[in-house]
Structures are given as structure tokens and as C-alpha cells.
Amino acid sequence: MTPRYADLRHVRCAAVSRRTWTLLVSLGLAMALGLLGALATVPYVALGPGPTFDTLGVVAGRPLVDIEGTQTHPTSGHLNMMTVSVVDNVTLYGALALWVSGRSELVPRDEIFPPELSEQQVEKQNQQMFQDSEANAKAAALRYLGYPTEVVLGQVVPGGAARGKLAAGDRLLALDGHEIRGARQVVDLLAGSHPGRVVRVRFQRGDTPPQEVAVTLGAGATPGRGYLGVGVTERPDVSFTITITLADVGGPSAGLMFALAIVDKLTTGTLAGGTFVAGTGEIAPEGGVGPIGGIQLKMIRAREAGASVFLVPAGNCAEAVQRVPAGLRLVRVATLADAVHALEKIRAGQQPGGC
């Protein structure tokens, strides 16, 4: 009988040994997968609600929008601009957690950081867009208020048609004999042109007398269309200065709220009328409001900050209405004038157009 009991003990030991190894292997795989999920990054970035700033308020002890050299008027309420935060190097588990939270969006990394650009180049590009939004906001606000503006060259494209003939900062006076009154007019006058066409450009550089040059249009992004090879913008022709101070923010989407703050400070009465208004939108020098990204994330942050009214670019309305935070009223705006008139209606107890 003894050998038989010995065999049984051997079988039991073998079974325990196999179970132990199976458990150890399973634990090892689980640990490996855990480390992979915790450390391995995914080709996505997470977008979330970012900081918000009151364009009527103070940042680092200085008015965010400061106007000197002319009379300004008291303001009340809030005109908050919104931002979106970007989280890079997202891990697999981190991506899952952010997705489940409902407060973040995952987008392919290449959409935010194009592979042909370095991170430093992307940052510089975003800073330039922010600076352009400041300039456009000033031009749009002062144009709306009836102040004179002038069209200037923001940049001359290296290797472009105007190189060596025009320079950044030149004031554009006429194109082929047509007096230039707005930046958009330059685009319209060149519509339908072709590479090789010669145009006469009248301009003024600094305080020197106006002069005229002939420029042969070159090729550009649209095949068959002629390009002058310059960027044009509008600059207020006023004696006072407007300074917008906000560090570590990029992109063009604060333009609308900057413009509203300028209008509010240069006019009697108050636009917000004590209401907490937030909004977003890229603005053109002529006052048009363009769509932006991350609208739903900005709405979440606006409501958390206390906003009850949110100005939505017309091009973002279809997306915005899909998920509206409770207690937040959406107001559709296509131009700066739309936004001003909508706030006037709210102040008078009326209902402006929504999305």
C-alpha cells in the first residue's frame, strides 16, 4: 500500500506545482499589461477645459485690456475668454480615464502637433495666431466704433512676389488704382488673377512720401491663382494705445472677447450689465466671427466659472447644441455687431437669437 500512497502524494505535488506556475505566469502577464497600460503612450492628445480670463479684469496687477491716451468708461459684469488645455504623452490607462470622465476629448496628436513641425515651431505658430487675434480685435472694435483704420502689411513671404519691393509695416494705399479701405478688399481685387500678371501697388513706408511699384504675381496655395506674397491686416489710425497683456496663451479664439472688452471700455454704459458672459470666436478685422475648436470643453469651463450666457460663433452652433451645460444660455453670433446687439437685448430683458 505504501507505494500507492507515495504515488498519490506525487500526483498531488505535481498538480500544486502546475497551479502555482499558472498563477505566477498569470500574475506576471497581468503586471506586464499593467505596466504597459501605465507607461505606454498612445498617438493622441487629450483636450480639456482650460483656464478662463475676464477680459474686463486684471491679470498680474494690470488690466488685461488696457487703453491709454483717451477717455474710457466703467464696466461691470464679466466678458470671459475661454481656453482649452492640451495634455500630451497620454498613456493607455490615462486615455481611458479621460474618455470615461466626459470632460476631455482625445484627438490624433498630428492634428495638434503636425509631424512636419517641431514642438517649438508649433508653439511659435500659436503665439503668432494669438498676436494676430489681438491686432484683429483692435481693428474690428475700432472699425465698429467708427474710428479710422489703415491697411498694412503684416508680413512679406520669403521668396514671394513682393520680396525686395514691399516690407512688413508698409501702409497699403492702392492696388491697380483702386484705393484700399480694408484688408478684405485686397483679396477681392486679386480674385481671378493669375501668376505672371503685373499689378501696381501704391504704398507708404513710415513717414516717407507714398511710392508705387510694379509686382509680378506669383503662384501660391491655389493652382492658377496669382499671389502678391504678402499678409495684410488692418491697424487703427488713432492717437491712443490699446495693450492686451496675457501670457502663456496661444491661438486665435479670444479675438471676439478682446474686441467686446475694447468696445465696452470706449463706450458709455456696460455691455454685460452685471451678467457673467463668456464666449469664444476668431475675429477678422472687418468684424466677422469665425468658428473655433473645443467649443463644448469651453462651455463646460464657462459654466463652472459662473457664466450664464455663452457667445457661440455661428459656425459652431451645430456642435454646441449637442451638449449644453445646465443653466448656460447659448447666443449665436456671426459678427462683432451681432454680439454687441445680443448683449444689449439681454441687458434690456429681451431674448437674443440662440443656436
Sequence and secondary structure as in RCSB ss.txt:
>XXXX:A:sequence
MTPRYADLRHVRCAAVSRRTWTLLVSLGLAMALGLLGALATVPYVALGPGPTFDTLGVVAGRPLVDIEGTQTHPT
SGHLNMMTVSVVDNVTLYGALALWVSGRSELVPRDEIFPPELSEQQVEKQNQQMFQDSEANAKAAALRYLGYPTE
VVLGQVVPGGAARGKLAAGDRLLALDGHEIRGARQVVDLLAGSHPGRVVRVRFQRGDTPPQEVAVTLGAGATPGR
GYLGVGVTERPDVSFTITITLADVGGPSAGLMFALAIVDKLTTGTLAGGTFVAGTGEIAPEGGVGPIGGIQLKMI
RAREAGASVFLVPAGNCAEAVQRVPAGLRLVRVATLADAVHALEKIRAGQQPGGC
>XXXX:A:secstr
 HHHHHHHHHHHHHHHHHHHHHHHHHHHHHHHHHHHHHH B SEEEEEEEEEEETTSEETTEESEEEESS     
 SEEEEEEEEEE S BHHHHHHHHHHSS EEEEHHHHS TTS HHHHHHHHHHHHHHHHHHHHHHHHHHTT  EE
EEEEEE TTSTTTTT  TT EEEEETTEE  SHHHHHHHHTT  TT EEEEEEE TTS  EEEEEE B  SSTT 
 B  EEEEEEE  SSEEEE   S  SSTTHHHHHHHHHHHHSSS SSTT EEEE  EE TTSBEE  S HHHHHH
HHHHHT SEEEEEGGGHHHHTTS  TT EEEEESBHHHHHHHHHHHHTT      
